[in-house]
Amino acid sequence: MVNQLGQQEDFVTLSEREREVMQCIARGLSSKQCAVELGIAPRTVERHVENLRNKLNARNKPHLVAKALSGGHI
């Protein structure tokens, strides 16, 4: 069953904005710093992070970055 979950994560697609937010996270930027860079509200960044965590089944930001890297999303 673990393999099935891993396979499902391989088929996850991220929007362009989600990829941009993911790159900010991977660079260690805060939500506020990412928001300024992307020209969006910090709450919007946090919403994208939550969506990313749900899509990639990640527990926290470091886990999210690790899964995004291993899945080829960044």
C-alpha positions in Angstrom: 0.0 0.0 0.0 2.9 2.4 0.6 4.0 1.9 -3.0 0.5 3.0 -4.2 0.7 6.2 -2.2 4.2 6.9 -3.6 2.9 6.3 -7.1 0.0 8.6 -6.6 2.4 11.4 -5.6 4.4 10.9 -8.8 1.3 12.0 -10.8 0.8 15.2 -8.8 0.8 18.4 -10.9 1.6 21.8 -9.5 0.3 25.1 -10.9 2.9 27.7 -12.0 2.2 29.7 -8.8 2.6 26.6 -6.6 6.0 26.0 -8.2 7.0 29.6 -7.6 5.9 29.3 -3.9 7.8 26.0 -3.6 10.9 27.6 -5.0 10.6 30.4 -2.3 10.2 27.8 0.4 13.2 25.8 -0.9 15.3 29.0 -0.7 14.3 29.4 2.9 12.1 32.5 2.4 9.3 33.3 4.9 5.7 33.6 3.7 6.1 37.4 4.0 9.3 37.5 2.0 7.8 35.2 -0.7 4.7 37.3 -0.9 6.8 40.5 -1.5 8.8 38.7 -4.2 5.7 37.3 -5.9 3.5 40.4 -5.4 0.8 38.5 -3.5 -0.5 38.6 0.0 1.3 36.5 2.7 -2.0 34.7 3.4 -2.1 33.7 -0.2 1.4 32.2 0.1 0.2 30.3 3.2 -2.8 29.0 1.3 -0.5 27.8 -1.5 1.8 26.1 1.1 -1.2 24.3 2.6 -2.3 23.1 -0.8 1.2 21.9 -1.6 1.4 20.1 1.7 -1.9 18.4 1.0 -1.0 17.5 -2.6 2.4 16.1 -1.7 1.3 14.5 1.6 3.9 16.5 3.6 4.0 17.0 7.4 5.8 20.4 7.4 7.8 22.7 5.2 11.1 20.7 5.3 9.2 17.5 4.5 7.5 19.4 1.7 10.8 20.5 0.1 12.2 17.0 0.4 9.1 15.5 -1.3 9.1 18.2 -4.0 12.8 17.5 -4.7 12.4 13.8 -4.8 9.3 14.1 -7.0 11.1 16.4 -9.5 8.8 19.4 -8.8 11.7 21.7 -8.1 
